[in-house]
Amino acid sequence: MRAPIVTVRAAAGLTALVALVAAGCSDPGKVPVPDREGAVKSTASVRAERRAYDGAPPTVPHQDFGAACNACHDRRGRSVPGVGFAPASPHDDTSKAGATTRCRQCHVFITTDELFVVSEFGGVPQDLVAGDRATAGAPPRIPHRILMREDCAACHDGPAAREEIRTSHPERVRCRQCHVPVTDNRSFESSLEVGLTNSGQ
């Protein structure tokens, strides 16, 4: 009787993982993970380069280990020796079918550096700045779409969070009670007499 393909692929992935651990990690595109001795994660600029354009799903930066994606990319993320820190999946709270089971429908492995097809498309690069504020003293607005990113803590809290966007108050779990997505770029007039303005701070 033949061994199941999944078992063979998982064994091959484990072998590759052991080889990566033995080789050690000295990648300049990695930074230490806070409070995780020896763990590393990709820098913000490296992570931004994994998107074809702002809002695009990031490509998979490692080889296929033959395991389910959410084995490492769970609700909090996981340190994978020799590879880095697997960020948490922001899709856990997504109501769309297959959000956490069909990962490679959106996230792909890079198999070539050649141009896939000639195109005039020029996507906007990922913007690494924080959201602006509607008024002085207001909480930052959410500068990206919410669909498939309902779990704010996946990117803004935990070991994998980029330091630039890490929340200072992870204990508050209803993020969108204060932080709202930008849906209209028109300015509004305040009826308040204190003259609040959008300072971008």
C-alpha positions, 0 to 999 in steps of 0.5 A: 500500500502506498503512503498518502501523498500528504504524508510524503509531502509533509516528510519532504517539507520537514526535511527541508525545514531541518536543512534550513535550521542546520544552515542557520539564519543570517538574512539581513531582511530579518529582525528579532521578534520581541520577547521570543529569544532567537526568533526572527521575522521579516522587516516591514520593507521586505514584507511590503515587497511581497505584494504586487501592489497595495492591497494585493495578497502577499506571495508565499516567501518559503517553499511548500512544506506540505502542511496546512497553512494554518498549522503555522499561520494560526491566530497568534503566529508561530516561530519556525526555526530556520525560516522565521516567524509565521505571521498570524492569519488575519482571516480567522474572523472572516465570514467568507467561505474558504477564508482559512482553508483555500489559502493558495487561491490568493497566496502563491509561491514564486516559481519564476522571476520572469514576467508572466504577461506583458501588461500596462498595469502599474499598481500603487506600491504598499504604503507603510505609513500609519492611517491619518486622523480625521481630527486632531486627537482622533484615533487613526483611521484604517487606511486599507480595506476590511474584507478578509482583514477582520482580525485586527490583532493579527497584524497590529498585535503579537510577535509578528506585528510590525513595530510601526503599526503595533497597537499600544492597547491590545486589551481593547478588542473592539477596534472599529469602535474607535478606528474607522475605515476611510470610505470618503476622502472629501473633507467635512465641516465641524460644527464644534466651536473648538476648530478641530482640524486634521493635522495628520498626526 
